[in-house]
Amino acid sequence: MSFISRFRQGMKAAIPIWIAFVPSSLAWGIAAERHGLSLDEILLMSAWVYSGPAQFAVLGPLAANQSALQVLVAGFLMNLRFLPMSTALAPFFRGVRKVPLLISSHVVSASSFIVPYLQFQKEAEVAADSQPAQAPGGYGNLAFFLGVGVTSFTVWVVGTGAGFGVALGFTSDYDEALRFILPGYFAGLLVVEMKGWAMPLVCLGSLIAALPGALANPGWGWLFMAIAVATLVWGVEAWTSRASK
């Protein structure tokens, strides 16, 4: 399969990510505008940081005019999760030069990690059972990853810019609604492979749980509740799957 064909395959696999990125990127663009960021600042942060949780986490410190060190530390800690993700993907890119890998690493996100990783694992298992020579090589895997990552990155950046424009048409009463958009999106990413009843239940449960979570801890409550709901439903689904075997 050619590089372009493999890239297109990644694009098709990324469609669910685009759907998830549209409301979350709009939400961040709206929130950033309400915190006083300009359009160029919003686009630059989305393009440079490219991490919804990290970008939401630094809005408060930025609005409060806290030191640049505090903002950088907050973003750094939120983005540390990309280190094990990159380490897990690295073996699938054997033979690829360091410069393309370094540039491509910028579009690593929770979404653009899990979709290629699961795809590469499935392909490796199929190749092991048939003919290993038919397994995509390092550059083939890179093309698939870029198809997922670059297109998702583009949707995220464009969506945040659109969110800035949307924010200009809303009153300040809309701001509190932003708290209920990210939990469902975040929890959905945690259980991206769940099918059937599990995924809608996780997203709905996270949206409902965001209210008591935000009341208990305005800064981190929604995150803890999203993780708790996702973990609970994942555990129930795993238990029912084992029981049915």
C-alpha positions in Angstrom: 0.0 0.0 0.0 1.4 3.4 -1.0 2.1 6.2 1.5 -1.0 8.2 0.2 -3.3 5.2 0.4 -2.1 4.4 3.9 -2.6 8.1 4.8 -6.2 8.0 3.5 -6.8 4.9 5.5 -5.8 6.8 8.6 -8.1 9.7 7.7 -11.1 7.3 7.5 -10.1 5.9 10.9 -10.0 9.4 12.3 -13.6 10.4 11.5 -14.9 9.5 15.0 -12.1 11.7 16.4 -13.2 14.6 14.3 -16.7 14.2 15.6 -15.4 14.3 19.2 -13.1 17.2 18.5 -15.8 19.5 17.0 -17.7 20.2 20.3 -14.7 20.1 22.5 -12.6 22.5 20.3 -15.6 24.8 20.0 -15.9 24.7 23.8 -12.3 25.6 24.3 -12.4 28.5 21.8 -15.5 29.9 23.6 -13.9 29.5 27.0 -10.6 31.0 25.8 -12.4 34.1 24.4 -14.3 34.5 27.7 -11.0 34.4 29.6 -9.7 37.3 27.5 -7.5 35.5 24.9 -7.4 37.0 21.4 -8.0 35.0 18.2 -4.3 34.7 17.4 -3.5 33.6 20.9 -6.2 31.0 20.8 -5.0 29.6 17.5 -1.3 29.7 18.5 -2.1 27.8 21.8 -4.2 25.2 20.0 -1.5 24.6 17.4 1.5 24.7 19.8 0.0 22.9 22.9 -2.6 20.7 21.1 -4.0 19.3 24.2 -7.6 20.0 25.3 -7.1 19.1 29.0 -3.9 21.1 29.2 -5.4 24.1 27.4 -8.4 24.1 29.8 -6.1 23.7 32.8 -4.1 26.8 32.0 -7.0 29.1 31.2 -7.5 29.9 34.9 -3.8 30.9 35.6 -3.7 32.9 32.4 -6.9 34.8 33.3 -5.5 35.4 36.8 -2.3 36.8 35.4 -0.2 34.3 37.2 3.4 33.7 36.4 4.5 32.1 33.2 6.2 29.4 35.2 2.9 28.3 36.8 1.2 28.1 33.4 4.1 26.1 31.9 4.2 23.7 34.8 0.5 23.1 34.6 0.6 22.4 30.9 3.8 20.3 31.3 2.2 18.0 33.9 -1.0 17.6 31.9 1.0 16.6 28.8 3.4 14.1 30.5 0.9 11.4 29.5 2.2 11.8 25.9 5.6 10.3 26.9 4.3 6.7 27.5 2.0 7.1 24.5 5.0 8.0 22.2 7.1 5.2 23.8 4.3 2.6 23.0 4.0 3.8 19.4 7.8 4.0 18.7 8.3 0.2 17.9 5.8 0.4 15.0 8.0 3.1 13.3 11.2 1.1 13.0 13.3 2.2 10.0 11.8 5.8 10.0 14.4 8.6 10.2 14.5 10.6 13.4 13.6 14.0 11.8 10.2 12.8 10.4 9.5 11.1 13.7 10.3 14.2 15.6 8.1 16.4 13.5 5.3 13.8 13.5 5.4 13.6 17.3 3.7 17.0 17.5 0.3 15.5 16.5 0.3 12.9 19.2 -2.8 13.1 21.3 -4.9 10.7 23.4 -7.1 10.2 20.3 -4.3 10.0 17.7 -2.5 7.5 19.9 -5.2 5.0 20.7 -6.6 4.6 17.2 -3.3 3.9 15.4 -2.0 1.8 18.3 -4.9 -0.5 18.2 -4.8 -0.7 14.4 -1.1 -1.5 14.5 -1.6 -4.2 17.1 -4.3 -5.9 15.0 -2.2 -5.8 11.9 0.8 -7.2 13.7 -1.4 -10.1 15.0 -2.8 -10.8 11.5 0.7 -10.7 10.0 2.0 -13.1 12.7 -0.7 -15.6 11.8 -0.1 -15.3 8.0 2.8 -13.8 6.2 4.9 -11.3 8.1 6.1 -9.7 4.9 2.6 -8.4 4.4 2.6 -6.3 7.5 3.0 -2.5 6.9 6.5 -1.2 7.3 7.6 1.7 9.5 6.8 4.4 6.9 3.5 2.7 6.1 2.6 2.9 9.8 3.8 6.5 9.9 1.5 7.4 7.0 -1.5 5.9 8.8 -0.6 7.7 12.0 -0.3 11.0 10.1 -3.6 10.4 8.5 -5.1 10.2 11.9 -3.0 12.9 13.6 -2.7 15.6 11.0 -6.4 15.7 10.2 -7.4 15.6 13.8 -4.9 18.4 14.6 -6.4 20.5 11.8 -10.0 19.9 13.0 -8.9 20.9 16.5 -7.2 24.2 15.5 -9.9 25.2 13.1 -12.6 24.3 15.7 -11.0 26.5 18.4 -10.9 29.4 16.0 -14.6 28.8 15.2 -15.3 28.7 18.9 -13.8 32.2 19.3 -16.3 33.5 16.7 -19.2 31.6 18.3 -18.3 33.1 21.7 -18.9 36.6 20.3 -22.6 35.7 19.9 -23.3 34.3 23.4 -24.0 36.0 26.6 -22.0 35.5 29.8 -24.7 33.1 31.1 -23.5 30.5 28.6 -20.1 30.1 30.3 -21.2 27.7 32.9 -22.4 25.3 30.3 -18.8 24.8 29.1 -18.2 22.7 32.3 -20.4 20.0 31.0 -18.9 19.5 27.5 -15.4 18.4 28.3 -16.2 15.6 30.9 -18.2 13.5 28.3 -15.5 14.0 25.7 -12.7 13.1 28.0 -14.5 10.0 29.4 -15.3 8.9 25.8 -11.7 9.0 24.9 -10.9 6.8 27.9 -13.2 4.1 26.6 -12.9 4.7 22.8 -13.1 0.9 22.0 -16.3 0.3 23.9 -19.3 -0.5 21.7 -23.0 -0.9 22.2 -24.5 0.4 25.4 -21.2 1.2 27.1 -20.0 4.3 25.2 -23.4 6.3 25.4 -23.6 5.3 29.1 -20.1 6.6 29.8 -20.7 9.9 28.1 -24.2 10.5 29.6 -23.0 9.5 33.1 -20.0 11.8 32.8 -22.2 14.7 31.9 -24.5 14.1 34.8 -21.6 13.5 37.3 -20.0 16.7 36.2 -22.4 18.8 38.3 -21.6 17.3 41.7 -18.0 17.0 40.7 -17.8 20.7 39.9 -19.5 21.6 43.1 -17.1 19.5 45.2 -14.0 20.9 43.4 -14.5 23.5 40.7 -11.0 23.0 39.3 -10.7 19.2 39.2 -14.0 17.7 40.2 -15.2 17.1 36.6 -12.0 15.3 35.7 -12.2 12.9 38.7 -15.9 12.2 38.1 -15.2 11.5 34.4 -12.4 9.1 35.2 -14.6 7.4 37.9 -17.6 6.9 35.6 -15.4 5.6 32.7 -13.6 3.2 35.1 -16.8 1.9 36.6 -18.5 1.2 33.2 -15.3 -0.3 31.8 -15.1 -2.6 34.8 -18.8 -3.6 34.4 -18.3 -4.3 30.7 -15.1 -6.3 31.3 -16.9 -8.4 34.0 -19.9 -9.1 31.8 -17.6 -10.0 28.9 -15.8 -12.5 31.0 -19.0 -13.9 32.5 -20.4 -14.5 29.0 -17.4 -16.6 27.9 
